[in-house]
C-alpha cells in the first residue's frame, strides 16, 4: 500500500495555486482525479498534463501524477 499523499483539486486554478506554493519544495505530486459519473468536482488528466508542462514537469512521469486505481473514486 502506498504511503504517498494524494491531493484533490476541484479546479485547474487550485492545482496551479498548489504548484506555485510548493514547486520549489516538493519533488512529486499525486493527484486524485474523479470520474465524471461520480459528480465530484475534479481536475482532468489534461489539466494535470497542462500544469506539469507549465511548471516544467514532464509528462514522462505520468504515474507520479495519477494512476488508474487512484482515478477510481
C-alpha positions in Angstrom: 0.0 0.0 0.0 1.3 3.4 -0.9 2.0 5.9 1.8 2.1 8.8 -0.6 -0.3 11.7 0.0 -2.9 12.2 -2.8 -4.2 15.7 -3.4 -7.6 16.5 -4.8 -8.2 19.7 -6.8 -11.7 20.8 -7.9 -10.4 23.3 -10.5 -7.2 23.8 -12.6 -6.7 27.1 -10.7 -6.4 25.2 -7.4 -3.9 22.9 -9.0 -1.8 25.8 -10.3 -2.0 27.6 -6.9 -0.7 24.4 -5.2 2.2 24.2 -7.7 3.0 27.8 -7.3 3.2 27.4 -3.5 5.1 24.1 -3.5 7.1 23.7 -6.7 10.4 24.6 -5.0 10.0 22.2 -2.1 8.2 19.2 -3.4 9.6 16.5 -5.8 6.3 14.9 -6.9 2.6 15.4 -6.8 0.0 12.6 -6.7 -3.4 13.9 -7.9 -6.7 12.1 -7.3 -8.9 12.5 -10.4 -12.5 11.6 -10.1 -14.6 10.2 -12.9 -17.4 12.5 -14.2 -20.0 9.9 -13.2 -19.2 10.5 -9.5 -20.4 14.1 -9.6 -17.3 15.1 -7.6 -15.7 18.3 -9.0 -12.2 17.4 -10.2 -9.4 18.4 -12.4 -9.0 16.3 -15.5 -6.0 14.4 -16.9 -5.5 17.2 -19.4 -5.5 19.8 -16.6 -2.7 17.8 -14.9 -0.6 17.4 -18.1 -1.0 21.2 -18.8 0.0 22.1 -15.3 3.1 19.7 -15.5 4.2 21.4 -18.7 3.5 24.9 -17.4 5.6 24.2 -14.3 8.5 22.5 -16.0 7.4 19.0 -15.2 7.5 16.1 -17.6 4.6 14.0 -18.9 7.1 11.1 -18.8 6.3 10.9 -15.1 2.6 10.1 -15.6 2.4 7.7 -12.8 3.6 10.4 -10.4 0.6 12.4 -11.4 -2.1 9.7 -11.3 -2.7 6.0 -11.7 -5.8 4.2 -12.9 -6.5 2.9 -9.4 -6.4 6.4 -7.9 -8.8 7.6 -10.6 -11.4 5.2 -9.4 -13.2 7.0 -6.6 
